[in-house]
Each structure stands twice: as structure tokens, then as C-alpha cells.
């Protein structure tokens, strides 16, 4: 398809990340950062939290009906494929993937699940049944701490894959284009 292929100094480029995936990604970054940075005023924190819920809902839907590289069927690995990829990664022998690699696919799922849990506990803390429940607040905070760990691992994976495969994955998530080379 002529509209999906361009030419760069390295060769052909392919549109990998559609506008929905890219807007979701960067909007989620902003909403999570906003919720983390603004616990007060409470209404602002809640607004960012609701934005996260909406974005996660969109991503789940887009993962089912979106463009090829946006679909979960394109990148969610089974355990055998994931562990094989991680083993190869430790050895420095992992294959490049045009879309998400198996580790990246597993990270997407882990992040979506964790964000759902954080959003659920946050929502429950505002209900009459659970308002002021210390165990729920502690769980919410522990889940956020887990999210920070996953974010650090995600960023490390992006840097590692960018260096090993000589491509700028951050730029690809901004423009949507990646080199077509293997």
C-alpha cells in the first residue's frame, strides 16, 4: 500500500502505530502523571483517574477492533514465546519486531491490568461503602508503587530495544513510522 510505505535514508518505512495508539499512549502518560502529581485538590486527582479509566477502556476496545499492530492478537505472547524471547534478550540475541515484541506485549497487558486495579481501588475509596478504609488506601498506594516499577521497566526496555535494534522507539510512538528492515 502506497499510503503505508515511505522512504528514508535507511530504506522503506512502515506505518506501525496508528493515531489511536499514539494518542492513547501519550494521553495515558499525561493522565497517569497528573494523577500521581496532583493528589490535591482531590477533584483534580479524581479527574485524572477517570481519564485513565476511559483511556484503558478505549485501549481494550482498540485492542480488539483496531488496526493490525494495535490488536492484542498481534502482540500478546503465550508464556513459552515470552520466556523464549526473554532468554534470547538476556543473551543479546532477540529478534526485532515491527510491532510490539513479546516482552513489550506482556508489558502492555501488565500495565493495563495494573491501571485497572489502581482505578478500581481509587473509585471504591470514593464510595460510601469504602470511604476511609485504610486497607483500601494502602492497597491503592501499593499498586501505584508497582506501577512505578513497571514504568521503569518499560522505559528500560524501550531504551534497550532502541539501542540493540538501532531505532528510535520514542520517535516511532510519536510519528507512527518504523524502518521496515528486519
Beta strands, then each sheet from edge to edge (+ up, - down):
strand 1: 5-7
strand 2: 12-15
strand 3: 177-179
sheet 1: 1+ 2- 3+
end
